[in-house]
Amino acid sequence: MHCTSITAMSGNPSRKRRANFSNRGHSPKTSVQSPAQSALIIFAKAPIEGYVKTRLCPPLTPDEAASLHGSLVLDLLERCQTLKGCDRILAGAPTPDHPFFGAMKTRFKIQIWEQVGDDLGARMTHTFQSALGTPYQSAVIIGADIPGITVQLISSALKSLQDHDVVLGPTEDGGYYLIGLRSPSPQLFENITWSTNTVFSLTQEKAKAMDLSLKVLPKLRDLDTMEDLQAFTQESKDKKNQTFSQRTKNVLLELEKRVATRR
């Protein structure tokens, strides 16, 4: 493969730009209301070097990690194009004005919202409060680094919210890749130490204590560590595996080669 940077394989999503970290308090309620009753909200970071997938560095370089992240976001957005019956929204950080999000808005015809809050819990609380009641009756938030998530699984989550208050999709490391609600529930996100192996269990306990009906989806693996990366790289070599786009398969295989030369 004749390229000096992985960005050449993935449309150069990791092109850096000085980020503006100010919160402008974007309020999606003031936008034109959609006839859709549900929303799928994808939480994603812009693929900025040193800002995403930092637990993979080293052995990956910041540029390589950003390229991988950008390709995963593209995979998820491509997959969700076939999703019916809900609006698709991309909630971007550190700022929705980053060129990557502008490109995603144009390419996939989706809304771009701002992630507002000092930590993940605050950002999800704000997003659900903005979305639920008006304009949506239910909403699902998912992360962008879950290669195994499918349209069928997302559809199941949205359908489950017809008769459940909360839907959770746990990850193998003790967190969750998906949370769905029918009404804002700020208490679910309070006093949680994020990025630890107790996130899912504590959230489950909170839901039960609040007497909220809960639906738990199948457990999936996210891509945070080198162990995760190695596992997904092996999966990508199976020609029958449809988890990744050919673009991301190329990125994974190239990364495997590069890491091998650094040992």
Secondary structure, 3 states (H helix, E strand, C coil): CCCCCHHHCCCCCCCCCCCCCCCCCCCHHHCCCCCCCEEEEEEEECCCCCCCCHHHCCCCCHHHHHHHHHHHHHHHHHHHCCCCCCEEEEEEECCCCCHHHHHHHHHHCCEEEECCCCCHHHHHHHHHHHHECCCECEEEEEECCCCCCCHHHHHHHHHHCCCCCEEEEEECCCCEEEEEECCCCHHHHCCCCCCCCCHHHHHHHHHHHCCCCEEECCCECCCCCHHHHHHHHHHHCCCCCCCCCHHHHHHHHHHHHHHHHCC
